[in-house]
Each structure stands twice: as structure tokens, then as C-alpha cells.
Amino acid sequence: MRSEASVLHLDLDAFYAAVEQRDKPSLRGKPVIVGGLGPRGVVSTASYEARTFGVRSAMRMAEARARCPHAAYLYPRFHAYRISSRRVMAVLRALSPLVEPLSLDEAFVDLTASQHTDLSVKGVERIARDLKAEVTQVTGGLTGSVGAGTSKFMAKVASDLRKPDGLVVIEPGTERELLAPMSVTTIPGVGPATADRLRRVGVHTVGELDRLGEAEIVAAVGQAAGRSLAQLARAQDDRPVVAERETKSVSVEDTFDHDIADPTTLTLIVERIAARVAERLTGERLSGRTVTVKIRLFDFTTHTRSTTLPGPTDDGRVITRLAKRLLTEVDTSAGVRLLGVGVSGLADWVQGDLFEEAEDGEERTEEPAKEPVEQPVAAHHWYPGNDVVHDTYGRGWVWGAGLGRVTIRFETAETGPGPVRTLHAADPDLAPYSPLT
């Protein structure tokens, strides 16, 4: 184990919702919920204002609406999240070459590879304060919670202690004392089912789990989970920070506030993530042959499953079908903390349907060519949260749409709260807006 608190964990606070509040001044200080807005949608992120009503990530959107009906419900804007994430990761890599991203908004940093020589508790606190200030500066106001400790586990525990905008450095040698009064659910992988099993043997806190002994823990929760829990209860975690190499792929990952074991919920999340990957592929005019699912379990072990098509695709139906199948190849019953879907083997062209399977499993047949028919130009589909620009009124975002009309609040992060106007959905002066940097 390390003798210095040299592992740092940064977790951007309510990241997606915070980006929305930053870019939409009228939503600052109000409940904001980002996710799929359809009948099968799930919450990606809830602002802290929404969390006071019990809304959390991976919750069914219908339940979120019941708990917090007055919140702003927005579709995700991944281009905006990726821009902020890239800026933050650049700051982290300037601090140390050993950066292990866990998702767009979360990463471990190994400070022993940095140029800083003072890794005392006070020295690490200074590093963390400077880091937090720089993150806020490069993102235009976002905050992050930073924790540091002698291991990944303790750094993650530290970053969770004072959310949001927290900073905690755990002094080496105090780990077990700090963990002892905490609920066993502090340990990754101890969800409701595991906590119930431990309660049956009289264990409610990490200290009680520590005193129980590995053999008794294994008897209560099983061999695989038991050994891991016994080690973490003693603050034993020697996993290194591993810098992930950039790969030529398009991928999307989500990390959850709570470990998820429900297979239906996991399937819904994979469907949503796969759709986002397909959207990015289409937007970047790319396609790929290999679909990969990344699953990080409760104990931070990571599993990947891949399958390769005969030819490249950007079809969301194909990517979703394969991703759902790959998900079933990993035992997720103990809880999942991160899910990701990626497409690699990229090409700047699409083979079309030549190699793809039909939805019903039957082989496709080629139809005779038809004379092209001129189609009427359809109005854009406007979704709540979409960025738009109008020739007369300038930039804004979609408040709501329906019955051939779209309501826009014309404001940006720089302008402050702006006016609301309702326009015809096919207004020729209204267009989607996407920042390039």
C-alpha cells in the first residue's frame, strides 16, 4: 500500500445537469433532469436541486416526473458534454501523465507521476485546490469534487464525502478509522441485497464488517464478492492508475450514482447509450465493424465483450441489438457502476444493408430500383434542450414543441436569462446550432 495520499479522484458535480444550468441561465438554481424523455426513458443526471426530491441517475423517467413534476426535463446534448470533458481531461493530463478516465466526468490521477514533490497531506490539498480552480475556469463555471488517498478506493470515498464542490484528502494511516462508522453501502458493490445479507449476520457498518473476518464474510455473501469486501473493509486496494490509450473508436459511457443490478433497467440504459453512439457515428459520417460493450462491476473490475460484423454500419438498430446481446454475456447480478457501448474498426463509408441482418432474422432481398420521388421538406424535430439559432432573435434553446409550433427561450451562458418566444416549427429562420469547440 502507498505511504502517501497520491491517488486523486475527480468527479464533476451533476455533470450533465450542471452543463445545462451553465448554458441555460434561467435554469440555474432550479431542478434539472437530463435523460430520455420517452415512455421508456431513464434519468442520466439530476441536478442537486432535483435530488432533494429523491430523483437520481438510472431512475425511470416516469418515476422522476412523479417525484419532481416541476423540474426542467431535457434531452442530453452530448456535444456540449464532450467539449467540457475534453477540457477537464486536458487539465488532468497536464498535472500527470497517469490519468485513468472512468467516464466523461470522472477520472483517477496518479500524482507520483507528476512534477510535484510535496505529496504530504497539505501539499496534496494545495494541488487539489489549484486543480478545482482550473477546472472551474476552463469549463466556464463547473465544479468538481476531489478526493485523495492511498488507493483508488480511498480516493473515491474521499471525493464522495463533501459533495458538491468538495475537497478531502485522507491522511495515510487513518483509513480504517475513517471507514469504521460508515455504512457498509459505502463499499462498492454493497447494494440493497448485499446489505440485507450482511444485516442478517449483524453487520451494518464497515467497522463491523472489518471485525467479521473474511471467512464469515464469504459465508454471508459468496466467494467472489466476499474476498473483495473483506479487503476493502480493511482499506486494502493496490490497483494501479492505468492510463487508457486513445483508440480509434466512437464510444459512450455512463457511470451511475448507485450500482444497478436490475436487468430491465440495464437493458434500457444500453439501448439509450447505443442510440447515442449511432447518433455520433452518423453526425461524424463514420461507420464501424466492431461493437463493444464495457461493463464495470461493483468492485471496479471491468469486463468487455465484442462482436464484429462483416461490414461497417452506423445503423442504431444493429448496434443496439448487438449491444443488448453482449450485455447478457456478463453476470451483472451483483451490481454495475458503469456501462459503455463503443464501435471501432471505423470507416468513412457505410456498406448499407449488404451484410446486415434483418430485424426478424430473415435474409434481406434486393428490391427493384424505383424512380426517385421528390419528397416535401419536413420541419426539424425539436426536442427540449436542443440548441438553436434564429436569424432575428439569435441563439437559444428549445423549451417545448408540439402541434406544429416550437417554444424557444433565447438565452446563452453569456447573456443571462432571456425572453421566451413561440414560433412555427418550420420557421425558415430557425435552425439547429452546434458549437465546434
N, C-alpha and C positions, 0 to 999 in steps of 0.2 A: 504494500500500500504506500501511497505517496506521503511524504512528510510535510508537504506544503499544499495550501488550497489553490492548486494550479490548474484545476479544471473549471472552466467558466461555462455557464449555460445562459443564453439569451432567449427570452420568449417575448415576442412583441404582443402587447396587450390588446386582446379582442381585435385581432389584426384586420380582418375584412371589414368589420363594422367601423373600426377606427378610421380606415381609409375613406369609407363613405362619409363619416362625420367630418373629416378633414375637408373633403371635396364638396360637401353639401352643407354650407354654414347653417341653414335653417334646421338641420337635424342635430346640431351639437347640443349635448346635454339631454337628448331625448332617446327613448328606446328605439334601437335599430336592429333589425333581424335580417340576415342575409342568407339566401338559400334558394332551393327550388320552390316555386310558388304554386305548382300544380297540385292536384289532389294526392299525389304520391310523393310530394316533396319532403325534404328533411332540412333542418337548420344547419347551415355551415358555421356561422358565427353569430353570436348575440352580443350586443354592447352591454356594458356593465349596468346601464340603466334597465335593460331588458332582463338581465339576470336576477335582479331583485324580485322579479315576478316568477322566478323558477324556470325561465327559458334557458336552455343550454344546447350546445352543439350536438348533432346527431338525433335530436328530438324530432318527432314527426311534426311537420309544419302545422297540421290541423290542431295538434295539442298546443303548440306555441301560440296560435291565434286565439285559442280559448283562454290561455293564461294571460296574454297581453294583447288584447284586441286593438289597442290604440297605438301600437308601435308602427314604425315605417317598415314595410316589408319590401325588400329589394332583391332583384336578381344579381348574381355576382358579376363583377367587372374584372375579369382576370388580368386583362392587360394592365390595369392600374395597380393591381396587387403585385404583379411580376416586376413592374418598374421599381416600386418601393423595395421589394425583396432584393433585387439586384444591387441596389444602392447599399442596403444594410450588409449584405454578404461581402461587398467590396470593402466596407469598413472593417469587418471581421478579418478578412484575409490580409489587410494591411497591418492588423495587430499581430497576427500569427499565421504561418502557412498551414498549420494544422487546424482546419475548420471542418467540422462534420455537420453539414446541414441535415436536419430531420424533416423539414418541410419548408414552405415559403417563409414562415415566420419564426422558425426555431432552429437553433444550432448550438453545438458544443464547440469550445475553443480550448486548445492546449496552450497554456501560457508559457510552458517550459521551452517552447519553440519560438517564443517572441524575443524581442530585443530587451525586454525588461528584466532586470537582475534582482530587483527587490520584490520578492514574492511572499513577503510577510503579510499578515492579515491587513495591516494598514496600507502596504504597498498595493495589494490586490484591490482594496477598496478604492484607492486612487485611480487605478486602471479602469475599474468598473464605472466610476463616476464620469471619467472622461469619455468612455465608450457610450454611456447613456446619452450624454450631451451631444456627441457626434451623431448618433442615430437619430435623435430628435431633429438635429439641424439638417441632415441630408434627406430626411423624409418629409420635411415641412410640418413637423409637429407631432409625429407619432411617438409614443412612449414604449419602453420595453422594461420588463422585469429581469434583473440579472442576479444570478446566484453563483457562488463559487465554493468549491470544496475539494476534498482529496480524491474524489472519484466522480464519475458521471452521475451516479445515483444521488450523492450528497449535493452536487451542484444543482440537480433538478429539484430536489427537496428545497434547497435554499431559494431558488427562483420562485417557488410557489408560496413562500411564507408571507410575503408582503405585497401581493398583487393588489391593484395595478401600480406600475411605476416604482417597483421595489428594488432594493439592493441589500443582499445579505451575503456575507462571507462567513462560512462556518470554520471556526478555529480548529486546526488539526488536534485530534485527541479528545474532542468534545462530542464526537458524532453520536456515540451510543447514549450519552446523557441527554442529548437533544432529542433523539428519536424516541426514547423510552416512554414519555407520556402521550405521544401521538397515537391516533387511531391506527389500527392495522391497515386501514384503507389507504394510508399514506404510501404504502409499498406498492409499486406497480404490479398489477395482476390480482390484487385483493379487491375484487368486486363484491357485490351483494352475496353471491352464492358462496364464495370462499370465506368471506367474513362470517357468514352464518355457520359454516362448518367449524371455524375457529371458536366462535362463541360457545358452541356445544362442548368444547373442551376447556372453557373458562378463559379464553384469550380475547381481550378487547383492545389492548394497546401493543405497541411494538416492543415495549419492555417485557410484557408478559410473554410475547412470542419468543423473545430472546432467551428468556429463562426456561422455556418449554423444552428445548433440545431438539436437535434435528430429527431423531428417530420418531419422536412423538408428533412433530410437525408433518413428517412424511406419512405417518399413520392417519393423520387427520385429513390431509388434502391430496395425497398421492406423491409418487416418487419424483416426477419431473418438477412440479411446482414446489414441492416441499423442500428440496435441496436449495432451490433458488431463494425461497422465502427465508430459510434459515440463515443463509449468507447475508442477505440484505438486512435482516433484523440486527445483525452484528456490524452493519455498515461495511461489509466486505464486498468490494466491487473493483476488480482490476482490469476492466475493459479499457483498451486504449481509445483515444480520439483518432479516428481514421478519416483522413481527407478523402472525400469521394471525387474520383476523377470525372471530369466533364465528358459525357458521352453524346454521340450524335443520335439523339432521340428527342421525342416530344412526350413529356410526362406531366402528370398532375398528381399531387399527393394531398391528403388531408390528415391532420393529427387531431385527435378528439380530447375533449376535456375529461371524459371518463372512458374507461375501457368498455368496449362493446362486444357482447357475445351473441346477441340475438341475430340469427342467420337472416331473417327477413330484413332487418334494418341494414345489415352489412350488404345484402344484395341491392337494396335501394341506393346505398351510397356508391357502390361500384357502378351501377347504371348511370348515376349522375356524373361521376368522375370520367367514365368512358365517353360520355357525351361531350364533356369539356375538352377531352383530348381530341376527339374528332373535330370539334369546332376550331381548335388551334391548328390542326393539320389543314383544314380547309382554308382558314384565314391566311396561312403561310404558303398555300399551294404546294403542300407536301403530301406524301403518302408513305406507308411503310409496310414491311412484310411481317415483322415480329411483334406480337402483342405480349406484354409482360405485366404481371400483377405482383406488386410488392406489398407484403404484409408484415408489419412489425407487431409482435405479440406483447402481452402484458409485461414480460420480463426483458423487453428490449431485444430479444432475438428476432432476426429478420429473415423471412423466407421469400423467395421469388419463384414464380412459375411462369414459363414462357411457352409459346407455340408460334410456329412460323407458317405463313401462308405461301402458296406457290408464287403469288404475285402481289405487288403492293396495293394497299387500299387506304382510303380515307373515309370509308363508309361507317358511320356511327353504329349502325345495326350490327355489322360484322364485329367491330371492336367490342361492343357491349356483350354480344353473345359469347365471344371467346373469353372475355374478362370474367364473366359470371361463371363460366365453366372452370377456369383456372382457380377461382376463389374456393371452389368446393374441394380442391385437391389439398388444402391445408386445414389442419384441425384448429379451428378458431374458438372452440368452446370455452377456453379459459379466459378469453378476452383479447380484443385487438385495440391497439392505441394509434395505429397509423395504417392507412390504406392508400395505395397508389396504383395507377394504371399508366403504362407507357407504350409507345410504339417506336420501334427502331428499325434499322435496315431501310433508312429513308431514301426516297427518290423524289424528284421534282415532276413526277408524272404518275398517273393512275391507270392501272390495267383495265379498269372498268369491271364488268361482270364476268370476264372470261374465266377467272379462276375462283370466283366467289361462290359460296354455297347459297342456294335459295333458302328463304326463311323456313319453308316447310321441309327442307332436306332433299327436295327433288332437284334433279339436274335442270339447269336453265336451257331453254331452247331459243335459238335466234329467230327473231321475227322479221318478216319482210320490211324493207325500208319504206317509210311513208313520206309523202310530200310534207315539207315543213309548213306548219300553220302558224301564222303570226298571232301571238298571244298579247292580250292587253297588259299594260304595265301595272303591276299591283302596288299598292301602298306598302310602305315598310310596316313590319310588325314591331310595335313599340312596347317595350316591357318596362315596368317600374325600375328606376335606377339607371336606365340607359343614358349615356352621354349623347347630347345632340347639339347642333348649331343651327341658328336661323339667320338668314341674310339680313334681317332687320333688327332682331332682338338680341342676337349674339348667342353665346353658349349657355347651356342649361342642362337639365336632366328631366327624364320622364317621371311625372308624378302619378299618372294613371292614363289608361286608354280604354276605349270601347265605343261601340255604336258609331264608328266612323270618325271619332274625334280623339285627340290626344291632349292631355293637360301637361304643360311644361312649367317647371319653376326655373326661371332664368337667373342663375347664380353660379359662381365658381368659388374655389377656395380663396381667391384673391378679392372678390367683390363684396363678400358679406351676403346676408340673406337678401334674396331678390324677389321680384314680382312673379305671380302665377298667371299664365295665360292659357286659354283653351283654343286649340287650332283644329283645322280639318286634318285628318290623319294623312291625307295625300297632298298636303300643302307643299308645293314645289320648292318653296324656300327653306324647307326643313330637311335636315339630313343628319345621319349618324355622325358622331365625332369620336375620333380615337387618337389620343396623344401618341407621339412617336418615341418619346423619351421619358 
